[in-house]
Amino acid sequence: MYSLCVLCAFVVNPILSANSAPVVKQLPLDERIVYQIPISADAPTTLMFPSAPSALEGAGLTTNTETPAPVLLSHVAGRYYFSVRALTPDARATLNVILQNRTYIIRFAVAANPYGSVTFYEDRITGKSAALARRASPEMLLALLDRAKSFRLVNQQYPEAVQQIEHRAPSAPENKTQYRDFSATVEEVYRFDPEDTLVFKIKLENTGDSEIAYQPQSLAVRIGSRLYPASIADASGLIPPRAETVAYFAITGTPDGGRANLSVRNNFNIIVPRVSRDARLIAPK
């Protein structure tokens, strides 16, 4: 159970003071570090994690402006992020974040240059770890798909929570891959830098009179002369005749396991491997 799990709606001043422009930070997760996060009373500081914390234990924080405390916490259980804001000029607070059976200690204090957002990432994904896992875990990739799908809604309600997600909606002719009787168009692309992952939302349009079957796990992207296979996909594997469907999939790093650092500004050719319906049904997952 969360000890601080009540969503608090709070109003912030959208105009920051000239000498307290927010800073965007990316920090590796390390339970041996006590993180010092500067905050302000003018705007929230949003902290994003690779997955949803299982518990939050704090001192000097409140989830209700009517309950006295130096720092206001806004969080919804199950979300990957939370926001804090100072309620007093010299506010200080400490929060222990329980994540994947590890405890991360975060200390907040008012400072002249507050952080606007902080994204915590797992260091093993960046290529710095000796025991490097070259690709993000299935759980992480599923979380990235979910974050991409909810991007527009979260951006409307909590824009500070998506500050570090690069997003682009290309024009249709620019990123449309035409096949004989169907096409694949990139409608939106998202970049998650710590995971070195691009998530694609594509529209598959069948212009023929027959159903088209494809293998979601074999979706890929061609950028220039290089092919990047899907690291995860959320797609039906079928395009009904004379119809459109939407599919999501991601590419992570390079095919040989390094960082690709691909930009959302690239031109993308979508590779959709067509198969027979029977082959799709019996293909290994």
Stockholm file with secondary structure:
# STOCKHOLM 1.0

chainA/1-285         MYSLCVLCAFVVNPILSANSAPVVKQLPLDERIVYQIPISADAPTTLMFPSAPSALEGAGLTTNTETPAPVLLSHVAGRYYFSVRALTPDARATLNVILQNRTYIIRFAVAANPYGSVTFYEDRITGKSAALARRASPEMLLALLDRAKSFRLVNQQYPEAVQQIEHRAPSAPENKTQYRDFSATVEEVYRFDPEDTLVFKIKLENTGDSEIAYQPQSLAVRIGSRLYPASIADASGLIPPRAETVAYFAITGTPDGGRANLSVRNNFNIIVPRVSRDARLIAPK
#=GR chainA/1-285 SS CCSSCCCCCCCCCSSCCTTCCCEEEEEECCTTCEEEEEECSSSCEEEECSSCCSEEEEESEESSTTSCCSEEEEECTTCSEEEEEESSTTCEEEEEEEETTEEEEEEEEECSSCEEEEEEECGGGTTCSTTCCSSCCHHHHHHHHHHHHTHHHHHHHCGGGGTTEEEECCCGGGGEEECSSEEEEEEEEEEETTTTEEEEEEEEEECSSSCEEECGGGCEEEETTEEEECSEEECCSEECTTEEEEEEEEEESCTTSSCCCCCTTSCCEEECCEECHHHHHHSCC
#=GC SS_cons         CCSSCCCCCCCCCSSCCTTCCCEEEEEECCTTCEEEEEECSSSCEEEECSSCCSEEEEESEESSTTSCCSEEEEECTTCSEEEEEESSTTCEEEEEEEETTEEEEEEEEECSSCEEEEEEECGGGTTCSTTCCSSCCHHHHHHHHHHHHTHHHHHHHCGGGGTTEEEECCCGGGGEEECSSEEEEEEEEEEETTTTEEEEEEEEEECSSSCEEECGGGCEEEETTEEEECSEEECCSEECTTEEEEEEEEEESCTTSSCCCCCTTSCCEEECCEECHHHHHHSCC
//
